[in-house]
Amino acid sequence: AARLLRKRGAPVPDNPPPAERLLLVRDWLGRGYGYPTVQGAQALRLAHEKEHLELEPVYTAKAVAALLDLHAGGRLPDGPALYLHTN
């Protein structure tokens, strides 16, 4: 991913950020692993309507719901956020 981003002009550092800069959140897990959520369903519809992005209803939809919520709450750091959709 880093090589591709650099090839496309992104200023990706050679060294990954230290582990203490990573934040693990589970706020969008809902009932648990493998179960869809209302927020995920809303994110799925929005991604399809706005970007023609097809998400599956659990994992990728929950991830996009989290990004949208983090952005709306001002909890994302300055600069771009990367969503890697591997499908």
FENJO-V653128 format. One record per residue. N is the residue number from 1. RES is the residue in three letters. OMEGA is omega in degrees with one decimal (999 if undefined). NEAR is the number of other ideal C-beta (glycine too) atoms within 10 Angstrom. Layout:
# FENJO-V653128
n=N res=RES omega=OMEGA near=NEAR
n=N res=RES omega=OMEGA near=NEAR
This chain:
# FENJO-V653128
n=1 res=ALA omega=-179.2 near=10
n=2 res=ALA omega=179.4 near=11
n=3 res=ARG omega=-179.8 near=8
n=4 res=LEU omega=178.9 near=9
n=5 res=LEU omega=178.0 near=13
n=6 res=ARG omega=180.0 near=13
n=7 res=LYS omega=-179.4 near=9
n=8 res=ARG omega=172.4 near=8
n=9 res=GLY omega=-179.5 near=7
n=10 res=ALA omega=178.8 near=12
n=11 res=PRO omega=-178.1 near=7
n=12 res=VAL omega=-179.3 near=15
n=13 res=PRO omega=179.1 near=8
n=14 res=ASP omega=-178.5 near=6
n=15 res=ASN omega=177.7 near=5
n=16 res=PRO omega=177.9 near=10
n=17 res=PRO omega=178.1 near=8
n=18 res=PRO omega=-175.9 near=7
n=19 res=ALA omega=-178.5 near=6
n=20 res=GLU omega=175.3 near=6
n=21 res=ARG omega=179.2 near=8
n=22 res=LEU omega=-179.1 near=8
n=23 res=LEU omega=177.5 near=8
n=24 res=LEU omega=178.5 near=4
n=25 res=VAL omega=-179.3 near=10
n=26 res=ARG omega=-173.6 near=7
n=27 res=ASP omega=-175.4 near=12
n=28 res=TRP omega=-178.5 near=19
n=29 res=LEU omega=-177.9 near=12
n=30 res=GLY omega=-177.7 near=17
n=31 res=ARG omega=179.0 near=8
n=32 res=GLY omega=179.5 near=6
n=33 res=TYR omega=176.7 near=9
n=34 res=GLY omega=-179.6 near=8
n=35 res=TYR omega=177.4 near=12
n=36 res=PRO omega=177.1 near=16
n=37 res=THR omega=176.8 near=17
n=38 res=VAL omega=179.8 near=9
n=39 res=GLN omega=177.3 near=18
n=40 res=GLY omega=178.6 near=24
n=41 res=ALA omega=177.8 near=16
n=42 res=GLN omega=178.2 near=14
n=43 res=ALA omega=178.7 near=25
n=44 res=LEU omega=179.9 near=22
n=45 res=ARG omega=-178.8 near=12
n=46 res=LEU omega=179.2 near=16
n=47 res=ALA omega=179.4 near=20
n=48 res=HIS omega=-177.4 near=12
n=49 res=GLU omega=-173.5 near=9
n=50 res=LYS omega=-172.6 near=8
n=51 res=GLU omega=-176.3 near=10
n=52 res=HIS omega=179.5 near=7
n=53 res=LEU omega=-180.0 near=15
n=54 res=GLU omega=176.3 near=11
n=55 res=LEU omega=170.8 near=23
n=56 res=GLU omega=-165.9 near=12
n=57 res=PRO omega=-178.0 near=14
n=58 res=VAL omega=-168.4 near=17
n=59 res=TYR omega=-177.9 near=14
n=60 res=THR omega=178.3 near=20
n=61 res=ALA omega=177.2 near=23
n=62 res=LYS omega=179.3 near=25
n=63 res=ALA omega=178.6 near=17
n=64 res=VAL omega=176.0 near=23
n=65 res=ALA omega=178.7 near=24
n=66 res=ALA omega=178.7 near=20
n=67 res=LEU omega=179.7 near=16
n=68 res=LEU omega=-179.5 near=16
n=69 res=ASP omega=177.3 near=16
n=70 res=LEU omega=178.5 near=17
n=71 res=HIS omega=-178.6 near=11
n=72 res=ALA omega=-179.3 near=9
n=73 res=GLY omega=179.9 near=8
n=74 res=GLY omega=-176.0 near=6
n=75 res=ARG omega=175.0 near=12
n=76 res=LEU omega=178.3 near=13
n=77 res=PRO omega=176.0 near=9
n=78 res=ASP omega=179.4 near=4
n=79 res=GLY omega=-177.4 near=7
n=80 res=PRO omega=172.6 near=9
n=81 res=ALA omega=-178.5 near=9
n=82 res=LEU omega=172.5 near=10
n=83 res=TYR omega=-178.2 near=12
n=84 res=LEU omega=-177.1 near=6
n=85 res=HIS omega=-176.6 near=11
n=86 res=THR omega=179.9 near=5
n=87 res=ASN omega=999 near=7
